[in-house]
Amino acid sequence: MRSPTFSFSPAYLTGTSAWVGHLPFAYDLMKMIEPSIFVELGTWNGDSFFTFCQSVAENHLSTVCYAVDLWTGDEQTGAADSAQYSRVQSCCSTNYQGFAYLMRTDFASASKEFSDGQIGMLHIDGLHTYDAVSADFTTWFPKVREGGIVLFHDISVRSSTEHVDFGVWKFWDELKLKHRTFQFNHGCGLGVLMKGENPEAADWLTNAMDEYRFYYSARGADMQRIADGIQAVEYIRTQAVEIASLKHSVAALKESLANAEESHRKTLKCIGEWNDLPWYQRALHKIRLNN
C-alpha cells in the first residue's frame, strides 16, 4: 500500500470549486493508476483537472490529460465568466504544456476522438441531471480500458433549491449494483468505479477507503478552509473595488453639484443685474436680440 502524499499542496486553487475536498485523493489516485490517457468531462474553473495534471508533472508520469468543456455554462452552473476559458487555457499552457490539452467542444463530439479501450481514467463531472450523467457514462464507458477507473463527482448531493435536478446520486446507486465501486461521502461525495479487474488498483483503493479514509477527509477539510479563505479575500477585494468606485461616484456628484450651484449663482446674479437696468435699456437690448 502506497502511503498518501502527506506533503501535497494544490498548485492551483480558485476557491470556488466544490471539488476541493477531494483534491488530495485525486493527486494520489493519478500517481497510483498512472493512466496513459486521462479525460475529464466538465472542467469549468479547472481545480480538479489541474490537480491531476500537477500529479502527472510532479510524479514524472507519462499520462496525457484532456479537459473537455464548452466553457459556456449550463442551467446548473449558470453562465460562464467571459474570461473563464482564458484563465484555464493560460494555466494549462504555462504549467502543463506538452501533456495537457483543452478540448472546447461538447462531450459527444469529443468522444469520437478516442478509441474504445483507450482511456485509463475518466472523470465525469458535467451536467448533473440523471439523464445527462447516464448519457455521458453510456457514451464514454466503452472508451475506458479494462481495469480503468471512472470518477463521479457529487454523488452525495440531492436536489434542492441550491442544487436543481441533481441526479448523480441516483445513477451512482444503480452503478453500484453492477460494478466494483468505492466512494467518499465527505464534501459533495466522490464515486470511484473500476471497469473489470485491476487487483493492484483495487487493493490500493480498498486501503485508501479504509486505512486512510480519515486522512483524505481531514486533509480535504483543510483544503476547503484554504478555499474559503481565498473566497473571503476575493470578497474583500471586490468590496474594496466597489467602495473605491462609489467614492469616485460620490466625488463626481459633489463636483457636479458644485458646478450646478455655481451656475445657479451666476444665473441669479445675471437676473438681478438685468432687473436693475432701466426699462429703456432692457427694451433696447431686446430689440438688438430680435434684429
C-alpha positions in Angstrom: 0.0 0.0 0.0 1.4 3.3 -1.0 1.0 6.0 1.7 -0.7 9.2 0.9 1.3 12.2 -0.3 1.3 14.0 3.1 3.2 16.9 1.6 0.6 17.6 -1.1 -0.5 21.2 -1.6 -2.5 22.2 -4.6 -0.6 24.5 -7.0 -3.9 25.7 -8.5 -6.9 26.6 -6.2 -9.6 29.1 -7.2 -11.6 28.9 -4.0 -14.8 28.4 -6.0 -14.9 24.6 -6.7 -16.9 22.0 -4.9 -14.2 19.5 -5.8 -11.7 21.0 -3.3 -12.3 18.4 -0.6 -11.2 15.6 -2.9 -8.0 17.1 -4.3 -5.6 15.2 -2.0 -7.1 11.9 -3.1 -7.1 12.9 -6.8 -3.4 13.6 -6.6 -2.7 10.2 -5.1 -5.1 8.4 -7.4 -3.3 9.7 -10.5 0.0 8.7 -9.1 -1.3 5.2 -8.3 -3.2 4.5 -11.5 -0.7 6.1 -13.9 -3.1 6.0 -16.9 -1.7 6.6 -20.3 -4.7 8.8 -21.1 -6.9 10.8 -18.6 -10.1 12.6 -19.7 -12.2 15.0 -17.7 -15.7 15.8 -18.8 -16.6 19.2 -17.3 -13.6 21.2 -16.2 -15.1 24.6 -15.5 -12.6 26.6 -13.4 -10.0 23.8 -13.5 -9.4 22.9 -9.8 -9.8 19.1 -10.3 -8.1 19.0 -13.7 -5.0 20.9 -12.7 -4.6 18.8 -9.6 -4.5 15.7 -11.8 -2.0 17.5 -14.1 0.1 18.5 -11.0 0.4 14.9 -10.0 1.4 13.9 -13.6 4.1 16.6 -13.6 5.5 16.1 -10.0 5.5 12.3 -10.2 7.0 12.3 -13.7 4.2 10.2 -15.2 3.7 9.7 -19.0 0.0 10.5 -18.8 -1.7 12.7 -21.4 -4.6 14.7 -20.0 -7.6 16.1 -21.8 -10.2 18.5 -20.4 -13.5 18.6 -22.3 -15.8 21.5 -21.8 -17.6 24.2 -23.7 -16.9 26.8 -21.0 -20.3 28.4 -21.6 -22.1 27.1 -18.6 -25.5 25.4 -18.2 -28.7 25.6 -16.2 -27.0 24.3 -13.1 -23.7 26.2 -13.1 -25.0 29.4 -14.6 -23.3 31.3 -17.4 -19.5 31.2 -17.6 -17.4 34.3 -16.9 -16.3 35.7 -20.2 -12.6 35.3 -19.2 -13.0 31.9 -17.6 -11.8 29.8 -20.5 -8.8 32.2 -21.0 -7.8 31.7 -17.4 -7.9 27.9 -17.7 -6.1 28.0 -21.0 -3.4 30.2 -19.6 -2.7 27.9 -16.7 -2.7 24.9 -18.9 -0.2 26.3 -21.4 2.0 27.9 -18.8 2.3 25.0 -16.4 1.4 21.8 -18.2 2.3 22.3 -21.9 3.1 19.1 -23.8 0.8 16.7 -21.9 -2.4 18.6 -21.0 -4.9 19.8 -23.7 -8.2 21.6 -23.6 -11.0 20.3 -25.9 -13.6 23.1 -26.2 -16.4 21.0 -27.6 -19.4 19.0 -26.4 -18.9 15.6 -24.8 -20.5 13.6 -27.6 -18.3 15.2 -30.2 -15.2 14.7 -28.1 -15.9 11.0 -27.6 -15.3 10.4 -31.3 -11.7 11.4 -30.9 -11.0 8.4 -28.6 -10.9 4.7 -29.5 -12.6 2.0 -27.4 -10.4 0.9 -24.5 -8.0 3.8 -24.9 -8.7 5.8 -21.7 -7.1 4.8 -18.4 -9.0 7.1 -16.2 -12.2 9.1 -16.9 -13.8 11.8 -14.7 -17.5 12.6 -15.3 -18.4 16.0 -13.9 -20.7 17.6 -16.5 -24.4 18.4 -16.2 -25.6 16.6 -13.1 -29.1 15.6 -14.1 -29.8 11.8 -14.1 -30.3 11.7 -17.9 -27.2 13.7 -18.6 -24.8 11.7 -16.4 -26.4 8.5 -17.6 -25.8 9.5 -21.3 -22.2 10.6 -20.5 -21.5 7.2 -18.9 -23.1 5.2 -21.7 -21.2 7.2 -24.4 -17.8 7.1 -22.7 -17.6 3.9 -20.8 -16.6 1.8 -23.9 -13.6 4.2 -24.3 -12.3 3.1 -20.9 -9.8 0.2 -20.8 -10.3 -2.9 -18.8 -9.1 -2.2 -15.3 -9.5 1.5 -15.8 -11.2 4.0 -13.4 -14.3 6.2 -13.8 -14.9 9.0 -11.3 -18.2 10.6 -10.5 -18.4 13.8 -8.5 -21.4 15.0 -6.4 -22.7 11.5 -5.5 -23.9 12.8 -2.1 -25.8 15.8 -3.4 -29.6 15.6 -3.5 -31.8 18.0 -5.5 -32.7 21.2 -3.6 -33.3 24.9 -4.3 -29.5 25.3 -4.4 -28.9 22.1 -6.5 -31.7 21.9 -9.0 -32.4 18.5 -10.6 -29.2 16.7 -9.3 -29.4 13.0 -10.2 -25.8 11.7 -10.0 -26.6 10.0 -6.7 -29.4 8.0 -8.2 -27.3 6.9 -11.2 -24.5 6.0 -8.9 -26.7 3.8 -6.7 -27.6 1.9 -9.9 -24.0 1.5 -10.9 -23.0 0.1 -7.5 -25.2 -2.9 -8.2 -23.3 -3.8 -11.4 -19.7 -2.7 -10.9 -17.0 -2.7 -8.3 -17.1 0.7 -6.7 -15.6 2.8 -3.9 -16.7 6.1 -2.5 -16.1 9.0 -0.3 -19.0 10.7 1.3 -17.3 13.8 2.6 -17.5 17.1 0.6 -20.1 16.5 -2.1 -19.2 12.9 -2.4 -16.8 11.1 -4.9 -17.6 7.8 -6.5 -14.8 5.6 -7.9 -15.8 2.8 -10.3 -13.4 0.1 -11.6 -14.1 -1.4 -15.0 -13.4 -5.1 -14.8 -10.4 -6.3 -12.8 -7.3 -4.5 -11.6 -6.1 -6.2 -8.4 -3.3 -3.8 -7.6 -5.6 -0.7 -8.0 -8.4 -2.5 -6.1 -6.1 -3.2 -3.2 -4.9 0.4 -3.1 -8.4 1.7 -3.3 -9.6 -0.6 -0.5 -6.8 0.6 1.8 -7.4 4.2 0.8 -11.0 3.9 1.7 -10.3 2.1 5.0 -6.9 2.9 6.5 -6.6 6.4 5.0 -10.2 7.4 4.7 -9.9 9.8 7.7 -6.8 11.3 6.4 -8.3 12.1 3.0 -11.5 13.5 4.7 -9.5 15.7 7.1 -7.0 16.8 4.5 -9.9 17.7 2.2 -11.4 19.8 5.0 -8.0 21.6 5.3 -8.2 22.3 1.5 -11.8 23.6 2.0 -10.7 26.0 4.7 -8.0 27.3 2.4 -10.5 27.7 -0.4 -12.9 29.5 2.0 -10.1 31.9 2.9 -9.4 32.6 -0.8 -13.1 33.4 -1.3 -13.1 35.7 1.7 -10.0 37.6 0.4 -11.7 37.8 -3.0 -14.9 39.1 -1.5 -12.9 41.8 0.5 -11.1 42.7 -2.7 -14.3 43.1 -4.7 -15.8 45.1 -1.9 -12.8 47.4 -1.8 -13.1 47.9 -5.5 -16.8 48.7 -5.2 -16.1 51.1 -2.3 -13.5 52.9 -4.4 -15.9 53.1 -7.3 -18.6 54.5 -5.0 -16.2 57.1 -3.6 -15.3 58.1 -7.1 -19.0 58.4 -8.0 -19.7 60.5 -4.8 -16.7 62.8 -5.7 -18.1 63.2 -9.2 -21.6 64.0 -7.9 -20.1 66.6 -5.4 -18.3 68.2 -8.3 -21.4 68.2 -10.5 -23.4 69.7 -7.6 -20.8 72.4 -7.0 -20.9 73.3 -10.7 -24.7 73.4 -10.7 -24.6 75.7 -7.7 -22.1 78.0 -9.3 -24.2 78.1 -12.5 -27.3 78.8 -10.5 -25.5 81.6 -8.6 -24.3 83.2 -11.8 -27.8 82.9 -13.2 -29.3 84.7 -10.2 -26.7 87.4 -10.4 -27.5 87.9 -14.1 -31.2 88.1 -13.3 -30.5 90.6 -10.6 -28.3 92.7 -12.8 -31.0 92.6 -15.6 -33.7 93.7 -13.2 -31.6 96.6 -12.1 -31.3 98.0 -15.6 -33.6 100.9 -16.6 -36.7 99.9 -18.6 -35.4 101.5 -21.8 -32.1 99.7 -21.7 -33.8 96.4 -21.3 -36.1 97.3 -24.2 -33.2 98.4 -26.4 -31.4 95.1 -25.6 -34.4 93.1 -26.7 -34.6 95.0 -30.0 -31.0 94.2 -30.7 -31.6 90.5 -30.0 -34.6 90.4 -32.3 -32.6 92.0 -35.1 
